[in-house]
């Protein structure tokens, strides 16, 4: 994909799904998706300032204070994915020998670890088990494309957002539902999302739809759509342009109806009781300016696997 130089406002730029579809042209998006991120990190300092300060007190440390174990799926590009070769962008996956994690969550986790004076490693787990892993001490922090919800907030503590996403629906271009614009037109459609995520939860808002048993990972969700097991899938709005570039036979539904409460901030999670550490994490996240966030997202969109 080609890169463009864009100026990023320090104020949030939120766009509707219809505006998003016009911007993306139903195809690859190089940096336009990052317009959803503008303003997420208002602090003027770069991430290096927070990193240089390190963790000045033991209360700001997580885990053993040396190795930051970061919980993630490593199967949710461009947020996080698994690779077999080490690079400047990767961290090792502790529980998968010879494997490494890359992605936007990984880049943010690296900045957080640097700011805490720790070395990051990924711990690959199913998405639905990440909060339990946090609370039983298997991981120190979760950076996994996870949005804070009331249920999750009751079980863990969450940082400020470091990216905001939304949910769109995708079907095959030759589907009878490709021209649908309202939820009523999706009655009887078989719709699939990812287990233990908002992608699955929002499907219940479509009255009359066949709410299918969710798939465990987003790649499995896409594969089910590709092989005809379902009619429609729910998917990341920021990630959709890349998916359509890889699979031009898919389209995003240009909906007039919108899901309620579908905005998905990406929040880092820590176990409750780590207030000082969470404050430090928020300080580090705030130090990542808009330009750096945009650059990281664009690079991850380019690097992510097909």
C-alpha positions in Angstrom: 0.0 0.0 0.0 1.1 3.6 -0.5 1.6 6.1 2.3 0.4 9.6 2.4 1.4 12.5 4.7 -1.6 13.7 6.6 -2.0 16.3 9.3 -3.7 15.0 12.4 -5.8 17.2 14.5 -5.4 17.0 18.2 -9.2 16.8 18.5 -11.0 13.5 18.0 -12.3 12.9 14.5 -15.1 10.4 14.6 -16.8 9.4 11.4 -19.9 7.4 10.7 -19.9 4.0 9.0 -21.2 5.7 5.8 -18.4 8.2 5.9 -15.9 5.4 6.5 -17.2 3.5 3.5 -16.7 6.6 1.3 -13.2 7.2 2.6 -12.1 3.6 2.1 -13.7 3.1 -1.3 -14.4 -0.5 -0.1 -10.7 -1.1 -0.7 -7.3 -0.7 1.0 -6.8 2.2 3.4 -3.3 3.3 4.1 -3.5 5.8 6.9 -7.1 7.0 6.7 -8.2 4.5 9.4 -6.0 6.4 11.8 -8.3 9.3 11.6 -10.3 7.4 14.3 -7.2 7.6 16.5 -6.6 11.4 16.4 -6.8 12.9 19.8 -6.4 9.7 21.7 -3.1 10.8 23.1 -3.2 14.5 23.8 0.0 14.8 25.8 2.6 16.7 23.9 5.6 14.6 25.0 6.8 11.7 23.0 6.9 8.2 24.4 10.6 8.4 25.0 10.0 11.0 27.8 7.9 8.5 29.8 10.3 5.7 29.0 13.3 7.7 30.2 11.6 8.2 33.5 11.1 4.5 34.1 9.3 3.3 37.2 10.4 5.4 40.1 8.7 3.5 42.8 7.9 -0.1 43.5 4.2 0.6 43.5 4.3 1.4 39.8 5.8 -2.0 38.9 3.8 -5.0 37.5 4.7 -8.6 38.1 8.3 -9.2 39.1 9.3 -5.7 37.9 11.6 -7.2 35.3 9.6 -9.1 32.7 6.3 -7.7 31.6 4.1 -10.7 30.6 1.5 -9.3 28.1 -1.6 -11.4 27.5 -3.0 -11.5 23.9 -4.4 -13.8 21.3 -1.6 -13.2 18.8 -4.3 -14.0 16.2 -6.1 -10.6 15.7 -4.3 -8.6 13.1 -3.6 -5.7 12.9 -3.9 -5.5 16.6 -1.8 -8.6 17.4 -0.6 -11.6 15.4 2.0 -14.4 15.5 5.2 -14.6 13.3 8.1 -17.0 13.1 10.9 -14.5 12.7 12.1 -11.9 15.1 12.3 -8.2 14.1 12.5 -4.8 15.6 8.7 -4.8 15.8 8.2 -8.2 17.6 8.4 -9.6 21.1 8.9 -13.3 22.0 5.8 -15.4 22.8 6.7 -17.0 26.1 4.5 -20.0 25.8 5.1 -20.7 22.1 8.8 -21.7 21.5 10.3 -20.0 18.5 7.3 -17.7 17.9 7.0 -13.9 18.2 4.1 -11.4 18.4 3.7 -8.3 16.3 0.9 -5.8 15.9 -0.4 -2.5 17.2 -1.0 -3.9 20.7 2.5 -5.2 20.7 4.0 -1.8 19.8 2.0 -0.1 22.6 3.0 -2.9 25.0 6.7 -2.3 24.1 6.3 1.4 24.9 4.5 0.6 28.2 7.2 -1.9 29.2 10.0 0.6 28.3 8.3 3.2 30.5 8.1 0.8 33.4 11.7 -0.3 32.9 10.7 -3.8 32.0 11.2 -6.3 29.2 8.0 -7.4 27.4 7.1 -10.9 26.4 3.8 -12.1 25.0 1.7 -14.8 26.5 -0.6 -16.3 23.9 -4.1 -17.2 25.2 -7.7 -17.5 24.0 -9.4 -14.1 24.2 -12.0 -15.3 26.7 -9.4 -16.5 29.2 -7.3 -13.3 29.3 -9.0 -11.7 32.3 -8.8 -14.9 34.3 -5.1 -15.1 33.4 -4.6 -11.6 34.6 -6.2 -12.4 37.9 -4.4 -15.6 38.5 -1.0 -14.1 37.8 -0.4 -15.8 34.5 0.0 -12.4 32.8 0.8 -8.9 34.2 -1.1 -6.8 31.6 -3.5 -7.4 28.8 -3.0 -5.6 25.5 -5.2 -7.5 23.1 -7.7 -5.3 21.3 -9.8 -5.5 24.4 -12.4 -2.9 25.2 -13.5 -2.2 28.7 -17.1 -3.2 29.5 -19.0 -3.1 32.7 -18.4 -6.9 33.2 -14.7 -6.6 32.5 -14.4 -3.5 34.7 -15.8 -5.5 37.6 -13.1 -8.1 37.2 -10.0 -6.0 36.3 -8.8 -2.4 36.0 -8.4 -0.7 32.6 -6.3 2.0 31.2 -7.3 4.9 29.0 -7.9 4.0 25.3 -5.0 3.9 22.9 -7.1 3.4 19.8 -10.9 3.5 19.1 -12.6 1.2 16.7 -16.2 0.4 15.7 -18.1 -2.6 14.3 -19.2 -3.1 10.7 -20.8 -6.1 8.9 -19.3 -7.8 6.0 -20.7 -10.3 3.4 -19.8 -11.7 0.1 -20.4 -9.3 -2.9 -22.8 -11.8 -4.5 -24.8 -12.2 -1.3 -28.5 -11.4 -1.3 -27.7 -9.2 1.7 -25.0 -7.1 0.0 -27.4 -4.2 -0.6 -29.0 -4.2 2.8 -29.1 -0.9 4.6 -31.4 -1.7 7.6 -31.5 -4.3 10.3 -35.0 -5.4 9.1 -33.4 -6.5 5.8 -31.1 -8.9 7.7 -33.9 -10.9 9.3 -33.2 -14.6 8.7 -29.5 -13.9 7.8 -27.0 -16.1 9.5 -24.6 -13.8 11.3 -21.3 -14.8 13.0 -19.0 -13.0 15.4 -16.0 -13.8 17.6 -16.6 -15.5 20.9 -16.4 -13.5 24.2 -16.3 -10.1 22.3 -18.5 -7.3 21.4 -18.5 -8.6 17.8 -20.7 -11.4 19.1 -22.7 -9.4 21.6 -24.1 -6.8 19.1 -25.7 -9.5 16.8 -28.5 -9.8 19.3 -29.6 -6.3 18.3 -30.7 -7.6 14.9 -34.2 -8.9 15.4 -34.9 -12.1 13.5 -31.3 -12.9 12.5 -29.8 -16.3 13.0 -27.3 -15.5 15.7 -24.7 -18.2 15.1 -22.5 -19.9 17.7 -19.4 -17.6 17.7 -16.0 -18.6 16.4 -13.0 -18.6 18.6 -10.8 -16.2 16.5 -11.3 -13.6 13.9 -9.5 -15.6 11.2 -12.0 -18.4 11.9 -14.9 -15.9 11.5 -13.6 -14.8 8.1 -13.0 -18.4 7.0 -16.6 -19.2 7.9 -17.8 -16.4 5.7 -15.5 -17.4 2.8 -16.7 -21.0 2.9 -20.4 -20.1 3.0 -21.1 -21.3 6.6 -22.6 -17.9 7.4 -24.1 -15.0 5.4 -22.6 -12.1 7.3 -19.8 -11.4 9.9 -19.2 -8.6 12.3 -15.7 -7.1 12.0 -13.4 -4.3 13.0 -14.1 -1.1 11.0 -10.4 -0.1 11.1 -9.3 -3.5 9.9 -12.0 -3.9 7.2 -10.2 -2.1 4.3 -7.2 -4.5 4.5 -9.6 -7.5 4.6 -11.3 -6.2 1.4 -8.0 -5.7 -0.2 -7.1 -9.3 0.4 -10.5 -10.6 -0.5 -12.1 -8.4 -3.1 -15.1 -10.6 -3.3 -16.2 -9.3 0.1 -18.1 -6.0 0.8 -18.9 -3.9 3.9 -22.6 -3.4 4.3 -23.4 0.3 4.0 -25.9 0.4 6.9 -28.3 3.2 7.8 -29.0 1.4 11.1 -26.2 1.3 13.6 -25.4 -0.9 16.5 -25.9 0.6 20.0 -22.8 0.8 22.2 -20.5 -0.6 19.5 -17.6 1.9 19.9 -14.6 -0.3 20.8 -11.8 1.5 22.7 -8.6 -0.5 23.0 -7.7 -0.5 26.7 -4.9 -2.2 28.5 -6.0 -4.3 31.5 -4.2 -4.9 34.8 -5.4 -6.7 38.0 -7.3 -4.6 40.4 -5.3 -3.1 43.3 -2.4 -1.9 41.0 -3.6 1.7 41.1 -0.1 3.3 41.0 1.0 1.0 38.2 -2.2 1.8 36.2 -1.6 5.5 36.7 1.9 5.0 35.3 0.5 3.1 32.4 -1.9 5.9 31.6 0.9 8.4 31.8 2.9 6.4 29.3 -0.1 6.0 26.9 -0.8 9.7 27.1 2.8 10.4 26.1 2.3 8.6 22.7 1.4 11.5 20.5 -1.1 11.3 17.5 1.6 11.2 14.9 3.4 8.2 16.5 0.1 6.4 16.9 -0.7 7.0 13.2 2.7 5.8 12.1 2.5 2.6 14.2 -1.0 1.8 12.9 -0.1 2.4 9.3 3.0 0.3 9.6 1.0 -2.5 11.3 -1.6 -2.4 8.5 1.2 -2.9 6.0 2.9 -5.7 7.9 -0.1 -7.7 8.9 -0.5 -11.1 7.3 -3.0 -11.7 4.6 
